[in-house]
């Protein structure tokens, strides 16, 4: 039972302010059925039938014509029924046509994917922040796996191609693998030009895809619903993580984002796939039989492809993408040119008994990796031979 004061307030909100029933119930902290009883909604459900209209005898003809030609204009229908004896106004006919015209509804198919088959990627804008005395735009790179909804996010101060590729690399490192297909919209970091189904991909994205063995695939133009899972993930990031968040540096913001991802986002139960029910996203993501493509263990150096025990990843520079060890190693252009010249000279003089891997093992340690036991043994044997000679 509600008090007379609340009943008066409910009726004023509904009839004078034109609030909806749900809005009134939320504002006054009452049940929607209580609001319906207070405004006597039953009166609207037993309304008297409308009076007959002058256009009623012509409605079967109008309905038939609209079924055959859904975009037929009301003015043309007016001329057609006027020849059949209609004496009313065109406004009455327009109101009838608005009720009878069939409304097209676009059909959508639910996206079904296999495990580790597809990921979706997009940028999200989060306004601007103050960095010192400058104001910088803040963007978030978001990648989500379509089957398990596993999420990776990282904030950047721009949406350059370097940060776009850097987000891919760090997502693959975080997941210890890569999906087989990655879905994008038509941003310039992925698609340089598109004419129908003829797509010119960004060469740097193709280089990254060739290294991690995934297939880039763009959505149709102005069809954001085709990558709805990453769009929904971005909305979840805005509502659950970003709202009310306080940070002082970009690194701290990214640390908070990954902590929120592990402690909140990945602990929700999945309701999108019957096979995942009763399992958290974290459980699905870390299952032993996951099918993500593992990181490549190949290093490419001027035509030589050899296997190493150490994982390799691309390090993005402004003028090229090169493959370096997984440590934070920086190569200057002069050092790279020196290594290339030395590699070519050694290739010219290499004998048939030597292995190309020995050549690479002799050169690669110069860029920051520690020599293995085999390399140390080879170097010791070489020095002993020279000293004996």
Buried (B, 14 or more C-beta within 10 A) or exposed (E): EBEEEBBEBBBEBBEEEEBEBEBBBEEBEBEBEBBBBBBEEEEEEEEEEEEEBEBEEBBEBBBEBBEEEEEBEBEEBBEBBBEEEBEBEBEBBBEBBEEBBEEEEEEEEEBEBEBBBBBBBBBBEBEEBEEEEEEBEBBBBBBBBBBBBBBBBBBBBEBBBBBBBBBBBBBBBBBEBBBBBBBBBBBEBBBEEBEEEEBEBBEBBEBBBEBBEBEBBBBEEEEEEBBBBBBBBBEBBEEEBBEEEEBEEBEEBBEBBBEBBEEEBBEEEBEBBEEBEEBBBBBBBBEEEBEBBEBBEEBBBEEEEBEBEEBBBBBBBEEEBBBBBEEEEEBEEEEBEEBEEBBEEBEEEEEEEEEBEBBBBBBBBEBEBEBBEEBEEBBEEEEEEEEEE
